[in-house]
Amino acid sequence: MRLFGIPTRVPSFNEITAASVLAVGLWLAACGLMFRMGQAPDAFSAGALLLIVEWACVAVAIGIRPDQGARHMVANIAVSALLVGVYAQVWGLFV
């Protein structure tokens, strides 16, 4: 499969699980640092941060690595923007 001309691969269940565990750990560290600095995120911002960190970790598992060039960076930013846009729309439905 290709995304924005980037060949991707199908990661195994264990790779997705490891990426998700890493994402949650990074998210907890980021939120903890934000609390420590006195800039506690609201619920929407914390959820958006988790979504973006999760995508970043899973993207590496499927082969989209921003350090591999501009095409990878654009793909990462485009998918991140799409995810946050959908998240904001769904958030607006329930809040």
N, CA, C and O atoms as a CHARMM CRD file, in Angstrom:
* protein
*
  380
    1    1 MET  N      0.84600  -1.17600   0.00000 PROA 1      0.00000
    2    1 MET  CA     0.00000   0.00000   0.00000 PROA 1      0.00000
    3    1 MET  C      0.89300   1.24100   0.00000 PROA 1      0.00000
    4    1 MET  O      2.01000   1.21200   0.51500 PROA 1      0.00000
    5    2 ARG  N      0.39600   2.31200  -0.57300 PROA 2      0.00000
    6    2 ARG  CA     1.15600   3.55800  -0.62500 PROA 2      0.00000
    7    2 ARG  C      0.30300   4.68800  -0.05800 PROA 2      0.00000
    8    2 ARG  O     -0.90300   4.75400  -0.29400 PROA 2      0.00000
    9    3 LEU  N      0.94600   5.56700   0.68700 PROA 3      0.00000
   10    3 LEU  CA     0.30500   6.75000   1.23800 PROA 3      0.00000
   11    3 LEU  C      1.14700   7.94600   0.83800 PROA 3      0.00000
   12    3 LEU  O      2.29800   8.06300   1.25800 PROA 3      0.00000
   13    4 PHE  N      0.58300   8.83900   0.02500 PROA 4      0.00000
   14    4 PHE  CA     1.32400   9.98800  -0.50000 PROA 4      0.00000
   15    4 PHE  C      2.58400   9.54900  -1.24300 PROA 4      0.00000
   16    4 PHE  O      3.59800  10.24700  -1.22100 PROA 4      0.00000
   17    5 GLY  N      2.51700   8.39900  -1.89500 PROA 5      0.00000
   18    5 GLY  CA     3.67200   7.89400  -2.62400 PROA 5      0.00000
   19    5 GLY  C      4.69700   7.19200  -1.76300 PROA 5      0.00000
   20    5 GLY  O      5.75500   6.81100  -2.26400 PROA 5      0.00000
   21    6 ILE  N      4.42300   7.01000  -0.49300 PROA 6      0.00000
   22    6 ILE  CA     5.34800   6.35100   0.42600 PROA 6      0.00000
   23    6 ILE  C      4.92800   4.89200   0.57500 PROA 6      0.00000
   24    6 ILE  O      3.79600   4.61300   0.97100 PROA 6      0.00000
   25    7 PRO  N      5.81600   3.97200   0.26600 PROA 7      0.00000
   26    7 PRO  CA     5.44000   2.56200   0.46300 PROA 7      0.00000
   27    7 PRO  C      5.29700   2.25800   1.95500 PROA 7      0.00000
   28    7 PRO  O      6.20100   2.53100   2.74400 PROA 7      0.00000
   29    8 THR  N      4.16600   1.69600   2.32100 PROA 8      0.00000
   30    8 THR  CA     3.92800   1.35000   3.72200 PROA 8      0.00000
   31    8 THR  C      3.87600  -0.16400   3.86300 PROA 8      0.00000
   32    8 THR  O      3.79300  -0.89200   2.87400 PROA 8      0.00000
   33    9 ARG  N      3.92500  -0.61600   5.08700 PROA 9      0.00000
   34    9 ARG  CA     3.84500  -2.04200   5.36600 PROA 9      0.00000
   35    9 ARG  C      2.81100  -2.27200   6.44900 PROA 9      0.00000
   36    9 ARG  O      2.42000  -1.34500   7.15800 PROA 9      0.00000
   37   10 VAL  N      2.37700  -3.49600   6.56900 PROA 10     0.00000
   38   10 VAL  CA     1.40600  -3.85600   7.59600 PROA 10     0.00000
   39   10 VAL  C      2.17500  -4.34400   8.81900 PROA 10     0.00000
   40   10 VAL  O      2.81100  -5.39700   8.77100 PROA 10     0.00000
   41   11 PRO  N      2.12100  -3.58700   9.91700 PROA 11     0.00000
   42   11 PRO  CA     2.85500  -4.01000  11.11700 PROA 11     0.00000
   43   11 PRO  C      2.12700  -5.15800  11.82200 PROA 11     0.00000
   44   11 PRO  O      0.92100  -5.34800  11.66300 PROA 11     0.00000
   45   12 SER  N      2.88100  -5.89500  12.58500 PROA 12     0.00000
   46   12 SER  CA     2.28600  -6.99900  13.34400 PROA 12     0.00000
   47   12 SER  C      1.51800  -6.44700  14.55200 PROA 12     0.00000
   48   12 SER  O      1.64400  -5.27400  14.90600 PROA 12     0.00000
   49   13 PHE  N      0.73900  -7.30100  15.15700 PROA 13     0.00000
   50   13 PHE  CA    -0.01900  -6.92200  16.34900 PROA 13     0.00000
   51   13 PHE  C      0.92600  -6.46500  17.45900 PROA 13     0.00000
   52   13 PHE  O      0.64700  -5.49100  18.15900 PROA 13     0.00000
   53   14 ASN  N      2.03400  -7.16500  17.61400 PROA 14     0.00000
   54   14 ASN  CA     2.99700  -6.80200  18.66100 PROA 14     0.00000
   55   14 ASN  C      3.61500  -5.43500  18.41100 PROA 14     0.00000
   56   14 ASN  O      3.86200  -4.68800  19.35800 PROA 14     0.00000
   57   15 GLU  N      3.86700  -5.09500  17.15200 PROA 15     0.00000
   58   15 GLU  CA     4.41800  -3.77300  16.84300 PROA 15     0.00000
   59   15 GLU  C      3.41600  -2.67000  17.14700 PROA 15     0.00000
   60   15 GLU  O      3.78900  -1.61900  17.66700 PROA 15     0.00000
   61   16 ILE  N      2.15100  -2.90000  16.82800 PROA 16     0.00000
   62   16 ILE  CA     1.11400  -1.91200  17.13400 PROA 16     0.00000
   63   16 ILE  C      0.94900  -1.76800  18.64200 PROA 16     0.00000
   64   16 ILE  O      0.79100  -0.65700  19.14900 PROA 16     0.00000
   65   17 THR  N      0.98500  -2.88700  19.35400 PROA 17     0.00000
   66   17 THR  CA     0.87600  -2.84600  20.81200 PROA 17     0.00000
   67   17 THR  C      2.04600  -2.08000  21.42200 PROA 17     0.00000
   68   17 THR  O      1.85300  -1.24800  22.30900 PROA 17     0.00000
   69   18 ALA  N      3.24800  -2.35800  20.95300 PROA 18     0.00000
   70   18 ALA  CA     4.42800  -1.65300  21.47200 PROA 18     0.00000
   71   18 ALA  C      4.34600  -0.16200  21.16300 PROA 18     0.00000
   72   18 ALA  O      4.69900   0.66400  22.00400 PROA 18     0.00000
   73   19 ALA  N      3.88200   0.19000  19.96000 PROA 19     0.00000
   74   19 ALA  CA     3.74700   1.60500  19.59600 PROA 19     0.00000
   75   19 ALA  C      2.70700   2.28700  20.47900 PROA 19     0.00000
   76   19 ALA  O      2.89200   3.43700  20.87900 PROA 19     0.00000
   77   20 SER  N      1.62900   1.59600  20.78200 PROA 20     0.00000
   78   20 SER  CA     0.58400   2.17400  21.62900 PROA 20     0.00000
   79   20 SER  C      1.05500   2.35900  23.06400 PROA 20     0.00000
   80   20 SER  O      0.75100   3.37200  23.69400 PROA 20     0.00000
   81   21 VAL  N      1.78000   1.40400  23.57000 PROA 21     0.00000
   82   21 VAL  CA     2.32300   1.52700  24.92800 PROA 21     0.00000
   83   21 VAL  C      3.31600   2.68400  24.99500 PROA 21     0.00000
   84   21 VAL  O      3.31300   3.45600  25.95400 PROA 21     0.00000
   85   22 LEU  N      4.16100   2.80100  23.97900 PROA 22     0.00000
   86   22 LEU  CA     5.10900   3.91200  23.91600 PROA 22     0.00000
   87   22 LEU  C      4.37000   5.24400  23.84800 PROA 22     0.00000
   88   22 LEU  O      4.75900   6.20600  24.51100 PROA 22     0.00000
   89   23 ALA  N      3.30700   5.30400  23.05200 PROA 23     0.00000
   90   23 ALA  CA     2.54800   6.54900  22.90900 PROA 23     0.00000
   91   23 ALA  C      1.91700   6.96400  24.23700 PROA 23     0.00000
   92   23 ALA  O      1.95100   8.14100  24.59600 PROA 23     0.00000
   93   24 VAL  N      1.35300   6.02200  24.95500 PROA 24     0.00000
   94   24 VAL  CA     0.72400   6.36100  26.23700 PROA 24     0.00000
   95   24 VAL  C      1.78000   6.82100  27.23500 PROA 24     0.00000
   96   24 VAL  O      1.54400   7.75600  28.00000 PROA 24     0.00000
   97   25 GLY  N      2.92900   6.17900  27.23400 PROA 25     0.00000
   98   25 GLY  CA     4.00800   6.61000  28.12300 PROA 25     0.00000
   99   25 GLY  C      4.49400   8.01300  27.79000 PROA 25     0.00000
  100   25 GLY  O      4.70800   8.82400  28.69100 PROA 25     0.00000
  101   26 LEU  N      4.66900   8.30700  26.51100 PROA 26     0.00000
  102   26 LEU  CA     5.07600   9.65200  26.10700 PROA 26     0.00000
  103   26 LEU  C      4.00800  10.68600  26.44100 PROA 26     0.00000
  104   26 LEU  O      4.32000  11.80600  26.84600 PROA 26     0.00000
  105   27 TRP  N      2.74600  10.30200  26.27000 PROA 27     0.00000
  106   27 TRP  CA     1.63700  11.20500  26.58300 PROA 27     0.00000
  107   27 TRP  C      1.60500  11.51200  28.08700 PROA 27     0.00000
  108   27 TRP  O      1.43000  12.66300  28.48900 PROA 27     0.00000
  109   28 LEU  N      1.77300  10.47800  28.90500 PROA 28     0.00000
  110   28 LEU  CA     1.79600  10.69500  30.35300 PROA 28     0.00000
  111   28 LEU  C      2.95600  11.59500  30.75200 PROA 28     0.00000
  112   28 LEU  O      2.80600  12.47100  31.60400 PROA 28     0.00000
  113   29 ALA  N      4.11200  11.37700  30.13600 PROA 29     0.00000
  114   29 ALA  CA     5.27300  12.22300  30.44400 PROA 29     0.00000
  115   29 ALA  C      5.01300  13.67100  30.02600 PROA 29     0.00000
  116   29 ALA  O      5.35300  14.59700  30.76200 PROA 29     0.00000
  117   30 ALA  N      4.41700  13.86900  28.85900 PROA 30     0.00000
  118   30 ALA  CA     4.12900  15.22700  28.38400 PROA 30     0.00000
  119   30 ALA  C      3.09900  15.91300  29.27400 PROA 30     0.00000
  120   30 ALA  O      3.26700  17.07800  29.63500 PROA 30     0.00000
  121   31 CYS  N      2.04100  15.19900  29.62700 PROA 31     0.00000
  122   31 CYS  CA     1.01900  15.79600  30.49800 PROA 31     0.00000
  123   31 CYS  C      1.58500  16.07300  31.88600 PROA 31     0.00000
  124   31 CYS  O      1.28200  17.10500  32.48400 PROA 31     0.00000
  125   32 GLY  N      2.40100  15.16300  32.40100 PROA 32     0.00000
  126   32 GLY  CA     3.03800  15.38700  33.69200 PROA 32     0.00000
  127   32 GLY  C      3.94500  16.60100  33.67500 PROA 32     0.00000
  128   32 GLY  O      3.96700  17.38000  34.62800 PROA 32     0.00000
  129   33 LEU  N      4.69300  16.76400  32.59500 PROA 33     0.00000
  130   33 LEU  CA     5.55000  17.93700  32.45600 PROA 33     0.00000
  131   33 LEU  C      4.71500  19.21200  32.36000 PROA 33     0.00000
  132   33 LEU  O      5.08300  20.24400  32.92200 PROA 33     0.00000
  133   34 MET  N      3.59500  19.13800  31.65200 PROA 34     0.00000
  134   34 MET  CA     2.72000  20.31600  31.54200 PROA 34     0.00000
  135   34 MET  C      2.14000  20.68500  32.90900 PROA 34     0.00000
  136   34 MET  O      2.07300  21.86500  33.25400 PROA 34     0.00000
  137   35 PHE  N      1.72600  19.68900  33.68100 PROA 35     0.00000
  138   35 PHE  CA     1.22500  19.96100  35.03400 PROA 35     0.00000
  139   35 PHE  C      2.32000  20.57100  35.89800 PROA 35     0.00000
  140   35 PHE  O      2.08200  21.52800  36.63500 PROA 35     0.00000
  141   36 ARG  N      3.51600  20.01200  35.80300 PROA 36     0.00000
  142   36 ARG  CA     4.63300  20.47800  36.61000 PROA 36     0.00000
  143   36 ARG  C      5.00500  21.91700  36.28500 PROA 36     0.00000
  144   36 ARG  O      5.42100  22.67000  37.16600 PROA 36     0.00000
  145   37 MET  N      4.85800  22.29700  35.03100 PROA 37     0.00000
  146   37 MET  CA     5.18300  23.65200  34.59600 PROA 37     0.00000
  147   37 MET  C      4.04100  24.63300  34.85600 PROA 37     0.00000
  148   37 MET  O      4.17300  25.82400  34.57800 PROA 37     0.00000
  149   38 GLY  N      2.92100  24.13900  35.38900 PROA 38     0.00000
  150   38 GLY  CA     1.79500  25.00900  35.70700 PROA 38     0.00000
  151   38 GLY  C      0.89100  25.30300  34.52800 PROA 38     0.00000
  152   38 GLY  O      0.09000  26.23500  34.58700 PROA 38     0.00000
  153   39 GLN  N      1.00000  24.53000  33.45800 PROA 39     0.00000
  154   39 GLN  CA     0.18100  24.72400  32.26800 PROA 39     0.00000
  155   39 GLN  C     -0.66000  23.48200  32.01800 PROA 39     0.00000
  156   39 GLN  O     -0.53600  22.84900  30.96900 PROA 39     0.00000
  157   40 ALA  N     -1.50700  23.13200  32.96300 PROA 40     0.00000
  158   40 ALA  CA    -2.29800  21.91500  32.86400 PROA 40     0.00000
  159   40 ALA  C     -3.20600  21.96500  31.63300 PROA 40     0.00000
  160   40 ALA  O     -3.91800  22.94800  31.42900 PROA 40     0.00000
  161   41 PRO  N     -3.18400  20.90700  30.81100 PROA 41     0.00000
  162   41 PRO  CA    -4.03300  20.90100  29.61500 PROA 41     0.00000
  163   41 PRO  C     -5.48900  20.64200  29.97600 PROA 41     0.00000
  164   41 PRO  O     -5.78500  19.93700  30.94100 PROA 41     0.00000
  165   42 ASP  N     -6.39600  21.22100  29.19100 PROA 42     0.00000
  166   42 ASP  CA    -7.80700  20.89200  29.39000 PROA 42     0.00000
  167   42 ASP  C     -8.07200  19.52400  28.74500 PROA 42     0.00000
  168   42 ASP  O     -7.18100  18.94100  28.12700 PROA 42     0.00000
  169   43 ALA  N     -9.28600  19.02600  28.89100 PROA 43     0.00000
  170   43 ALA  CA    -9.60900  17.68500  28.41000 PROA 43     0.00000
  171   43 ALA  C     -9.44400  17.57300  26.89400 PROA 43     0.00000
  172   43 ALA  O     -8.94200  16.56400  26.40100 PROA 43     0.00000
  173   44 PHE  N     -9.86100  18.59500  26.15500 PROA 44     0.00000
  174   44 PHE  CA    -9.74300  18.55600  24.69900 PROA 44     0.00000
  175   44 PHE  C     -8.28400  18.51100  24.27200 PROA 44     0.00000
  176   44 PHE  O     -7.91800  17.70500  23.41700 PROA 44     0.00000
  177   45 SER  N     -7.45500  19.35200  24.84500 PROA 45     0.00000
  178   45 SER  CA    -6.04400  19.40100  24.48400 PROA 45     0.00000
  179   45 SER  C     -5.32100  18.10900  24.84900 PROA 45     0.00000
  180   45 SER  O     -4.47400  17.63600  24.09100 PROA 45     0.00000
  181   46 ALA  N     -5.64700  17.54200  25.98900 PROA 46     0.00000
  182   46 ALA  CA    -5.01500  16.28200  26.38900 PROA 46     0.00000
  183   46 ALA  C     -5.40900  15.16400  25.42900 PROA 46     0.00000
  184   46 ALA  O     -4.57500  14.33600  25.06500 PROA 46     0.00000
  185   47 GLY  N     -6.66600  15.13700  25.02200 PROA 47     0.00000
  186   47 GLY  CA    -7.11300  14.12700  24.06400 PROA 47     0.00000
  187   47 GLY  C     -6.46600  14.30200  22.70200 PROA 47     0.00000
  188   47 GLY  O     -6.07000  13.32200  22.07100 PROA 47     0.00000
  189   48 ALA  N     -6.35500  15.54000  22.24500 PROA 48     0.00000
  190   48 ALA  CA    -5.71100  15.80400  20.95700 PROA 48     0.00000
  191   48 ALA  C     -4.23400  15.42100  21.01300 PROA 48     0.00000
  192   48 ALA  O     -3.70300  14.86300  20.05300 PROA 48     0.00000
  193   49 LEU  N     -3.57200  15.71400  22.12300 PROA 49     0.00000
  194   49 LEU  CA    -2.17200  15.34400  22.27800 PROA 49     0.00000
  195   49 LEU  C     -2.00800  13.83300  22.23200 PROA 49     0.00000
  196   49 LEU  O     -1.08600  13.33300  21.58700 PROA 49     0.00000
  197   50 LEU  N     -2.88900  13.09800  22.90600 PROA 50     0.00000
  198   50 LEU  CA    -2.81900  11.63800  22.87900 PROA 50     0.00000
  199   50 LEU  C     -3.01400  11.11900  21.45700 PROA 50     0.00000
  200   50 LEU  O     -2.31600  10.19900  21.03100 PROA 50     0.00000
  201   51 LEU  N     -3.94100  11.69300  20.73300 PROA 51     0.00000
  202   51 LEU  CA    -4.20900  11.26500  19.36000 PROA 51     0.00000
  203   51 LEU  C     -2.98200  11.48400  18.47100 PROA 51     0.00000
  204   51 LEU  O     -2.61700  10.60500  17.69000 PROA 51     0.00000
  205   52 ILE  N     -2.35900  12.63200  18.58500 PROA 52     0.00000
  206   52 ILE  CA    -1.19800  12.94800  17.75600 PROA 52     0.00000
  207   52 ILE  C     -0.00500  12.07100  18.12300 PROA 52     0.00000
  208   52 ILE  O      0.70100  11.58900  17.23800 PROA 52     0.00000
  209   53 VAL  N      0.22500  11.86000  19.40300 PROA 53     0.00000
  210   53 VAL  CA     1.35200  11.01700  19.81800 PROA 53     0.00000
  211   53 VAL  C      1.10700   9.57500  19.38500 PROA 53     0.00000
  212   53 VAL  O      2.04000   8.89200  18.96200 PROA 53     0.00000
  213   54 GLU  N     -0.11500   9.11000  19.48200 PROA 54     0.00000
  214   54 GLU  CA    -0.44800   7.74900  19.04300 PROA 54     0.00000
  215   54 GLU  C     -0.19700   7.60000  17.54900 PROA 54     0.00000
  216   54 GLU  O      0.40600   6.61800  17.11700 PROA 54     0.00000
  217   55 TRP  N     -0.65600   8.57000  16.75300 PROA 55     0.00000
  218   55 TRP  CA    -0.42500   8.50300  15.32000 PROA 55     0.00000
  219   55 TRP  C      1.07500   8.50600  15.01100 PROA 55     0.00000
  220   55 TRP  O      1.52800   7.74800  14.15300 PROA 55     0.00000
  221   56 ALA  N      1.83500   9.33800  15.68900 PROA 56     0.00000
  222   56 ALA  CA     3.27200   9.40900  15.42400 PROA 56     0.00000
  223   56 ALA  C      3.95000   8.06900  15.68300 PROA 56     0.00000
  224   56 ALA  O      4.81000   7.64700  14.91000 PROA 56     0.00000
  225   57 CYS  N      3.57100   7.40600  16.75600 PROA 57     0.00000
  226   57 CYS  CA     4.18200   6.11500  17.07600 PROA 57     0.00000
  227   57 CYS  C      3.74800   5.02700  16.09500 PROA 57     0.00000
  228   57 CYS  O      4.56800   4.21100  15.67400 PROA 57     0.00000
  229   58 VAL  N      2.47800   5.00900  15.73100 PROA 58     0.00000
  230   58 VAL  CA     1.98800   4.00900  14.78600 PROA 58     0.00000
  231   58 VAL  C      2.53000   4.28900  13.38200 PROA 58     0.00000
  232   58 VAL  O      2.80000   3.35500  12.62700 PROA 58     0.00000
  233   59 ALA  N      2.69000   5.56100  13.02900 PROA 59     0.00000
  234   59 ALA  CA     3.21000   5.91800  11.70700 PROA 59     0.00000
  235   59 ALA  C      4.60000   5.34400  11.49400 PROA 59     0.00000
  236   59 ALA  O      4.91500   4.87100  10.40200 PROA 59     0.00000
  237   60 VAL  N      5.42400   5.38100  12.51100 PROA 60     0.00000
  238   60 VAL  CA     6.76500   4.80800  12.39500 PROA 60     0.00000
  239   60 VAL  C      6.66100   3.30200  12.16600 PROA 60     0.00000
  240   60 VAL  O      7.44400   2.73600  11.40300 PROA 60     0.00000
  241   61 ALA  N      5.70600   2.65800  12.81700 PROA 61     0.00000
  242   61 ALA  CA     5.54900   1.21400  12.65200 PROA 61     0.00000
  243   61 ALA  C      5.10600   0.84800  11.23300 PROA 61     0.00000
  244   61 ALA  O      5.44300  -0.23100  10.74300 PROA 61     0.00000
  245   62 ILE  N      4.35400   1.73300  10.56700 PROA 62     0.00000
  246   62 ILE  CA     3.90400   1.41300   9.21200 PROA 62     0.00000
  247   62 ILE  C      4.85300   1.94500   8.14100 PROA 62     0.00000
  248   62 ILE  O      4.65600   1.68400   6.95400 PROA 62     0.00000
  249   63 GLY  N      5.87500   2.68300   8.55000 PROA 63     0.00000
  250   63 GLY  CA     6.89200   3.10300   7.61000 PROA 63     0.00000
  251   63 GLY  C      6.89600   4.57500   7.24200 PROA 63     0.00000
  252   63 GLY  O      7.62300   4.97400   6.33300 PROA 63     0.00000
  253   64 ILE  N      6.10400   5.39100   7.92100 PROA 64     0.00000
  254   64 ILE  CA     6.09900   6.83100   7.66700 PROA 64     0.00000
  255   64 ILE  C      6.95900   7.47800   8.74200 PROA 64     0.00000
  256   64 ILE  O      6.54000   7.62500   9.89000 PROA 64     0.00000
  257   65 ARG  N      8.17100   7.86300   8.35100 PROA 65     0.00000
  258   65 ARG  CA     9.13500   8.41800   9.29900 PROA 65     0.00000
  259   65 ARG  C      9.51400   9.82000   8.86700 PROA 65     0.00000
  260   65 ARG  O     10.11000   9.99100   7.80400 PROA 65     0.00000
  261   66 PRO  N      9.18400  10.83000   9.66200 PROA 66     0.00000
  262   66 PRO  CA     9.47000  12.22100   9.28100 PROA 66     0.00000
  263   66 PRO  C     10.95100  12.52200   9.04200 PROA 66     0.00000
  264   66 PRO  O     11.27300  13.50600   8.37800 PROA 66     0.00000
  265   67 ASP  N     11.83800  11.71100   9.55900 PROA 67     0.00000
  266   67 ASP  CA    13.26500  11.94600   9.32700 PROA 67     0.00000
  267   67 ASP  C     13.72700  11.43700   7.96700 PROA 67     0.00000
  268   67 ASP  O     14.90600  11.55400   7.63600 PROA 67     0.00000
  269   68 GLN  N     12.81700  10.87200   7.17100 PROA 68     0.00000
  270   68 GLN  CA    13.17100  10.31600   5.87000 PROA 68     0.00000
  271   68 GLN  C     12.92400  11.26900   4.70900 PROA 68     0.00000
  272   68 GLN  O     13.07400  10.87800   3.55100 PROA 68     0.00000
  273   69 GLY  N     12.55000  12.50700   4.99600 PROA 69     0.00000
  274   69 GLY  CA    12.39400  13.46600   3.91200 PROA 69     0.00000
  275   69 GLY  C     11.08100  14.22700   3.97200 PROA 69     0.00000
  276   69 GLY  O     10.23900  14.01000   4.84200 PROA 69     0.00000
  277   70 ALA  N     10.94500  15.12700   3.01100 PROA 70     0.00000
  278   70 ALA  CA     9.79300  16.02400   2.99600 PROA 70     0.00000
  279   70 ALA  C      8.47600  15.28600   2.77400 PROA 70     0.00000
  280   70 ALA  O      7.46300  15.63500   3.37900 PROA 70     0.00000
  281   71 ARG  N      8.48100  14.28200   1.92000 PROA 71     0.00000
  282   71 ARG  CA     7.24100  13.54300   1.64000 PROA 71     0.00000
  283   71 ARG  C      6.70700  12.87100   2.90200 PROA 71     0.00000
  284   71 ARG  O      5.50200  12.88100   3.15700 PROA 71     0.00000
  285   72 HSD  N      7.59100  12.29900   3.67400 PROA 72     0.00000
  286   72 HSD  CA     7.19300  11.66100   4.93300 PROA 72     0.00000
  287   72 HSD  C      6.65400  12.71200   5.91900 PROA 72     0.00000
  288   72 HSD  O      5.66600  12.47200   6.61200 PROA 72     0.00000
  289   73 MET  N      7.30900  13.86500   5.97000 PROA 73     0.00000
  290   73 MET  CA     6.88000  14.93300   6.86900 PROA 73     0.00000
  291   73 MET  C      5.49500  15.44000   6.47600 PROA 73     0.00000
  292   73 MET  O      4.63900  15.64100   7.33800 PROA 73     0.00000
  293   74 VAL  N      5.27200  15.64700   5.17700 PROA 74     0.00000
  294   74 VAL  CA     3.96900  16.12500   4.70300 PROA 74     0.00000
  295   74 VAL  C      2.88600  15.09700   5.00100 PROA 74     0.00000
  296   74 VAL  O      1.78800  15.46000   5.42000 PROA 74     0.00000
  297   75 ALA  N      3.18100  13.82800   4.79100 PROA 75     0.00000
  298   75 ALA  CA     2.19900  12.77600   5.08600 PROA 75     0.00000
  299   75 ALA  C      1.85900  12.76600   6.57100 PROA 75     0.00000
  300   75 ALA  O      0.69200  12.64200   6.94300 PROA 75     0.00000
  301   76 ASN  N      2.86700  12.89600   7.41200 PROA 76     0.00000
  302   76 ASN  CA     2.63900  12.89500   8.85400 PROA 76     0.00000
  303   76 ASN  C      1.79300  14.09400   9.27900 PROA 76     0.00000
  304   76 ASN  O      0.86100  13.94700  10.06900 PROA 76     0.00000
  305   77 ILE  N      2.11100  15.26700   8.76300 PROA 77     0.00000
  306   77 ILE  CA     1.35800  16.46800   9.12300 PROA 77     0.00000
  307   77 ILE  C     -0.07300  16.39900   8.58600 PROA 77     0.00000
  308   77 ILE  O     -1.01400  16.79500   9.27400 PROA 77     0.00000
  309   78 ALA  N     -0.23600  15.89800   7.36100 PROA 78     0.00000
  310   78 ALA  CA    -1.57600  15.81100   6.76600 PROA 78     0.00000
  311   78 ALA  C     -2.47900  14.86000   7.55600 PROA 78     0.00000
  312   78 ALA  O     -3.63100  15.18500   7.84300 PROA 78     0.00000
  313   79 VAL  N     -1.95800  13.70800   7.89800 PROA 79     0.00000
  314   79 VAL  CA    -2.76900  12.75500   8.67100 PROA 79     0.00000
  315   79 VAL  C     -3.03400  13.29900  10.06700 PROA 79     0.00000
  316   79 VAL  O     -4.13600  13.13300  10.58800 PROA 79     0.00000
  317   80 SER  N     -2.05900  13.93900  10.67700 PROA 80     0.00000
  318   80 SER  CA    -2.26900  14.53500  11.99800 PROA 80     0.00000
  319   80 SER  C     -3.35300  15.60300  11.95500 PROA 80     0.00000
  320   80 SER  O     -4.21600  15.64800  12.83200 PROA 80     0.00000
  321   81 ALA  N     -3.31600  16.46100  10.94100 PROA 81     0.00000
  322   81 ALA  CA    -4.32900  17.50500  10.80800 PROA 81     0.00000
  323   81 ALA  C     -5.71100  16.89700  10.58000 PROA 81     0.00000
  324   81 ALA  O     -6.70000  17.36500  11.14300 PROA 81     0.00000
  325   82 LEU  N     -5.77400  15.86200   9.75900 PROA 82     0.00000
  326   82 LEU  CA    -7.05300  15.18800   9.52000 PROA 82     0.00000
  327   82 LEU  C     -7.60000  14.57800  10.81200 PROA 82     0.00000
  328   82 LEU  O     -8.78900  14.70700  11.10600 PROA 82     0.00000
  329   83 LEU  N     -6.73700  13.91800  11.58100 PROA 83     0.00000
  330   83 LEU  CA    -7.17300  13.30700  12.83700 PROA 83     0.00000
  331   83 LEU  C     -7.67400  14.34700  13.83500 PROA 83     0.00000
  332   83 LEU  O     -8.70600  14.14500  14.47500 PROA 83     0.00000
  333   84 VAL  N     -6.95600  15.44700  13.97000 PROA 84     0.00000
  334   84 VAL  CA    -7.37300  16.49300  14.91100 PROA 84     0.00000
  335   84 VAL  C     -8.66100  17.14900  14.42500 PROA 84     0.00000
  336   84 VAL  O     -9.52100  17.48600  15.23900 PROA 84     0.00000
  337   85 GLY  N     -8.81100  17.33400  13.12000 PROA 85     0.00000
  338   85 GLY  CA   -10.05400  17.90100  12.58800 PROA 85     0.00000
  339   85 GLY  C    -11.25400  17.01600  12.87900 PROA 85     0.00000
  340   85 GLY  O    -12.30200  17.50700  13.29900 PROA 85     0.00000
  341   86 VAL  N    -11.10900  15.72400  12.66200 PROA 86     0.00000
  342   86 VAL  CA   -12.20200  14.78600  12.95900 PROA 86     0.00000
  343   86 VAL  C    -12.46700  14.75800  14.46000 PROA 86     0.00000
  344   86 VAL  O    -13.61900  14.74200  14.89200 PROA 86     0.00000
  345   87 TYR  N    -11.39500  14.75300  15.25500 PROA 87     0.00000
  346   87 TYR  CA   -11.54100  14.75500  16.71300 PROA 87     0.00000
  347   87 TYR  C    -12.30100  15.99400  17.18100 PROA 87     0.00000
  348   87 TYR  O    -13.17000  15.89500  18.04800 PROA 87     0.00000
  349   88 ALA  N    -11.98400  17.15400  16.61700 PROA 88     0.00000
  350   88 ALA  CA   -12.66600  18.39200  17.00700 PROA 88     0.00000
  351   88 ALA  C    -14.14700  18.34400  16.63900 PROA 88     0.00000
  352   88 ALA  O    -14.99400  18.81800  17.39700 PROA 88     0.00000
  353   89 GLN  N    -14.45500  17.77700  15.48500 PROA 89     0.00000
  354   89 GLN  CA   -15.85200  17.66600  15.07900 PROA 89     0.00000
  355   89 GLN  C    -16.63200  16.72800  15.99600 PROA 89     0.00000
  356   89 GLN  O    -17.75600  17.03100  16.39800 PROA 89     0.00000
  357   90 VAL  N    -16.03000  15.59600  16.32000 PROA 90     0.00000
  358   90 VAL  CA   -16.69500  14.64300  17.20700 PROA 90     0.00000
  359   90 VAL  C    -16.81800  15.22700  18.60300 PROA 90     0.00000
  360   90 VAL  O    -17.83500  15.02800  19.26700 PROA 90     0.00000
  361   91 TRP  N    -15.79000  15.95100  19.06300 PROA 91     0.00000
  362   91 TRP  CA   -15.83500  16.59000  20.37400 PROA 91     0.00000
  363   91 TRP  C    -16.99900  17.58100  20.42700 PROA 91     0.00000
  364   91 TRP  O    -17.70400  17.66700  21.43300 PROA 91     0.00000
  365   92 GLY  N    -17.19200  18.31800  19.34900 PROA 92     0.00000
  366   92 GLY  CA   -18.27600  19.29900  19.29100 PROA 92     0.00000
  367   92 GLY  C    -19.65400  18.65900  19.34400 PROA 92     0.00000
  368   92 GLY  O    -20.60500  19.28600  19.81000 PROA 92     0.00000
  369   93 LEU  N    -19.77600  17.44600  18.88600 PROA 93     0.00000
  370   93 LEU  CA   -21.06800  16.75200  18.93300 PROA 93     0.00000
  371   93 LEU  C    -21.47400  16.37000  20.34900 PROA 93     0.00000
  372   93 LEU  O    -22.66100  16.35100  20.67300 PROA 93     0.00000
  373   94 PHE  N    -20.49300  16.06500  21.19300 PROA 94     0.00000
  374   94 PHE  CA   -20.79100  15.53600  22.51700 PROA 94     0.00000
  375   94 PHE  C    -20.58700  16.53000  23.65100 PROA 94     0.00000
  376   94 PHE  O    -20.92400  16.22300  24.79400 PROA 94     0.00000
  377   95 VAL  N    -20.05800  17.68800  23.37600 PROA 95     0.00000
  378   95 VAL  CA   -19.83800  18.67700  24.44300 PROA 95     0.00000
  379   95 VAL  C    -20.65900  19.91000  24.20400 PROA 95     0.00000
  380   95 VAL  O    -20.60600  20.85000  24.99600 PROA 95     0.00000
